[in-house]
Amino acid sequence: MVFDFLRRGTASQVPETKASATGPVVAYHSAGRVAWSPRDTVSLTRTGFSGNPVGFRSVKLIAEAAAALPLVLQDRCQRFETHPVLALIMQPNAAQGRAELMEALFGQLLLSGNAYVEAVAGEDGVPLELHVLRSDRMKVVPGADGWPIAYDYSVGAKKHRFNATTAVSPICHIKSFHPQDDHYGFSPMQAAAMAVDVHNSASRWSKALLDNAARPSGALIFNSSDGHGAMADDQYRRLSEEIEANYQGARNAGRPMVLEGGLDWKPMGFSPSDMEFQKTKESAAREIALAFGVPPMLIGIQGDATYANYQEANRAFYRLTVLPLATRVASALGDWLSQFSGDELELKPDLDQVPALSAERDAQWSRVSGADFLTTAEKRALLGLPAVPEGGADE
């Protein structure tokens, strides 16, 4: 070529390389490496709530039970039957009632470890509406001292900033305890993530097993008459098509395989009984329920004899899981809403109206009422009532 002299000696002097600069730091994954699902809120919600029956039922059971608890509002002197805070909680916005709002609030807290409530204030600064915002769309903006100064709520390309430096923040951020994060909470779904992956993989394995006639994988070995193990391309293609059309799928379960001369079937892998497959799946389901604090008996998981009967399991569920969560959330909401009016209000669940705890409450009322050495004020304090009833006098 005319221009070959321009490239003379190039191949020998400058060897051609096409290696990436990040090549030395690329990790090569082996076939046996465990593949876990992503741990962000959106992925965990998709795999652990939308795609897992145990996680879905656990979250729904806790959120619905906590949202159904009756709430009482009181100060140091009286328990209110009517109050603007109670009216706001009973009808938080035009689209939701108290149960819907509280269920969404508890659901966000269980799935992400964070719950955000927005107060829409009127001209006088008093909240007119309450809205639960999605946790995966909210971002805390910390200041120089580490405390939040704003909250950014993003939907697609749009972003709205809530100023948290005002006298009362328009956002109430309720979060679970996280030992390694200053601004965000740790959710039970994160603790149950490994068990969720195992349970989902077990379900997919069961589905694949059924689709393949409930038999483990195997190999067809071809031995020709001349001693060569090679099969012609057209023979291999025809055999593969016949196996896919006639022997795979649930409709072909149990159908005998007809082998031509020279073909031999060799099963590979373990049977479900050898792998104790069902026990592994039940163990993963119990771990998911354990992370959320739900007794396995309540969601239909067999083999757990921790509780004597269903009633004991239900009482333990309310006492150890629902009440601590509902009390903490109600207290945070009450303290936040009290800042708008300047009153010292206490919002908490009414334990006397929880059917699962009726026996315990009856016994406590009997013990307190029969204690003659206690004054009326001390008895009321033990029962969680205001110190002095309205219009009455203390002994």
ABEGO torsion letter per residue (X at the ends): XAAAAAABGAAAABBBBABBAAAAABBBBBAABBBBBBABAAAAAAAAAAABAAAAAAAAAAAAAAAABBBBBBBAABBBABBAAAAAAABABAABBAAAAAAAAAAAAAAAGBBBBBBBBBAAGBBABBBBBBAAABBBBBBAAGBBABBBBBBEABBBBBBAABABBABBBBBBBBAABAABBBBAAAAAAAAAAAAAAAAAAAAAAAAAGGBBBBBBBBBBAAGBABBBAAAAAAAAAAAAAAABEAAABGBBBBBBBGBBBBBBEBBAAAAGAAAAAAAAAAAAAAAAGBBAAAAGBBGBAABABAAAAAAAAAAAAAAAAAAAAAAAAAAAAAAAAGBBBBBBBBAAABAAAAAAAAAAAAAAAABAABBAAAAAAAAGBBABBBGBBBX
